[in-house]
Amino acid sequence: MKTGTRSTALALGLLTLAVGAAFAHGGATGIVKERMDAMTEISRNVKIVGQMLKGTAAYKPDEIERAAKAIAGHAGDAMTDLFPEGSLMSPTEASPEIWAEWPEFSAYAESLQSSAQTLEGLAVQGADKKSVAAAFGKVAATCKTCHEAFRIKK
């Protein structure tokens, strides 16, 4: 493939991704948009750490610290505050089960904050990669479990 064609294909691919992301949040306003943006930020930071631990990006403890701090900042009360009762306006992916099972949902939000803070602390301390990976596993597992319980399947 020629360089010009490769650049065009890359540009089209990036445009498709940007349009897809915008479409996913298309029409979101108010609290629904705020929480979708927060979840996108959490996801972005989880991916950053995951890539480092998989070896597809350079392992940088200072970036892990920053990512973990960002995740923790969107968790706990910061997360539950984004879910006032009945905020199911389209295009939300929040399940009504959140409010039916509020204590469980709140526990996931707190667990995410705690596990992200642990990850941040390990990065600050310069812990070995194995310890960082174990702490990251708790962050990722909390996201997965909460999404399985409280996110509407696409």
C-alpha positions in Angstrom: 0.0 0.0 0.0 1.4 3.4 -0.9 2.1 6.0 1.8 -0.7 8.3 0.7 -3.2 5.5 0.6 -2.1 4.3 4.0 -2.5 7.8 5.5 -5.9 8.1 3.9 -7.0 4.7 5.3 -5.7 5.7 8.7 -7.5 9.0 8.7 -10.7 7.3 7.6 -10.3 4.8 10.4 -9.8 7.5 13.0 -12.8 9.5 11.7 -14.9 6.4 12.0 -13.9 5.8 15.6 -14.5 9.5 16.5 -18.0 9.4 14.8 -18.8 6.1 16.6 -17.8 7.5 20.0 -19.8 10.7 19.4 -22.8 8.6 18.2 -22.7 6.5 21.3 -23.3 9.6 23.5 -25.4 11.3 20.8 -28.3 13.1 22.4 -27.1 12.7 25.9 -27.6 15.7 28.1 -27.4 16.7 31.7 -26.6 14.1 34.3 -26.7 11.2 31.7 -24.0 13.0 29.6 -22.0 13.7 32.8 -21.9 10.1 33.8 -21.3 8.8 30.3 -18.3 11.2 30.1 -17.1 10.0 33.5 -17.4 6.3 32.4 -15.5 7.1 29.2 -12.7 8.7 31.3 -12.6 5.6 33.5 -12.5 3.3 30.5 -9.7 5.4 28.9 -7.6 5.1 32.0 -8.2 1.4 32.5 -7.1 0.8 28.9 -3.9 2.9 29.5 -2.9 0.7 32.5 -4.0 -2.5 30.8 -1.8 -1.8 27.7 1.2 -1.2 30.0 0.6 -4.5 31.9 0.1 -6.4 28.6 3.3 -5.0 27.2 1.7 -3.2 24.3 2.7 0.2 25.8 5.8 1.2 27.8 5.5 0.4 31.5 5.5 3.8 33.2 4.6 3.8 36.9 4.0 7.6 36.9 1.3 7.1 34.2 -0.2 4.3 36.2 -0.3 6.5 39.2 -2.1 9.3 37.2 -4.5 6.9 35.6 -5.4 5.3 38.9 -5.9 8.7 40.5 -8.3 9.6 37.7 -10.2 6.4 38.1 -10.5 6.9 41.9 -11.6 10.5 41.3 -14.7 9.2 39.3 -15.5 6.4 41.8 -17.1 6.3 45.2 -19.5 9.2 46.0 -18.4 11.0 42.7 -19.9 8.0 40.8 -23.1 7.5 42.9 -23.8 11.3 42.7 -24.1 10.8 38.9 -27.1 8.4 39.4 -29.9 10.3 41.0 -33.0 8.1 41.2 -35.0 7.9 37.9 -32.2 9.3 35.7 -33.0 6.9 32.8 -33.2 9.4 30.0 -32.1 8.2 26.6 -29.4 7.3 25.6 -28.5 6.0 29.1 -27.2 2.5 29.5 -28.0 2.5 33.2 -30.3 -0.3 34.3 -33.3 0.5 36.6 -31.8 -2.2 38.9 -29.3 0.4 40.1 -32.0 2.0 42.3 -33.6 -1.3 43.2 -30.2 -2.6 44.4 -28.7 0.7 45.6 -26.6 -0.7 48.4 -24.9 -3.2 46.0 -24.4 -0.5 43.4 -22.9 1.9 46.0 -20.6 -0.9 47.2 -19.2 -1.4 43.7 -18.6 2.4 43.5 -16.7 2.3 46.8 -14.8 -0.8 45.8 -13.7 0.8 42.6 -12.4 3.9 44.5 -10.6 1.7 47.1 -9.0 -0.6 44.5 -8.0 2.4 42.3 -6.4 4.1 45.4 -4.5 0.9 46.2 -3.3 0.8 42.6 -2.2 4.4 42.8 -0.3 3.8 46.1 1.5 0.8 44.6 2.6 2.9 41.6 3.8 5.7 43.9 5.8 3.1 46.0 7.4 1.7 42.9 5.9 -1.8 43.5 6.8 -4.6 41.3 4.8 -5.2 38.2 3.2 -8.4 39.6 1.7 -6.5 42.6 0.5 -3.7 40.3 -1.1 -6.2 38.0 -2.9 -7.9 40.9 -4.3 -4.5 42.1 -5.3 -3.6 38.6 -7.1 -6.9 38.3 -9.3 -5.8 41.2 -10.1 -2.5 39.5 -11.0 -4.3 36.2 -13.0 -6.9 38.0 -15.1 -4.3 39.8 -15.9 -2.6 36.5 -16.8 -5.8 34.8 -19.0 -7.1 37.7 -20.8 -3.8 38.1 -21.5 -3.5 34.3 -22.8 -7.1 34.3 -25.3 -6.3 37.1 -26.2 -2.7 36.3 -25.6 -1.8 32.6 -28.2 -2.5 29.9 -26.7 -4.9 27.4 -26.2 -3.3 23.9 
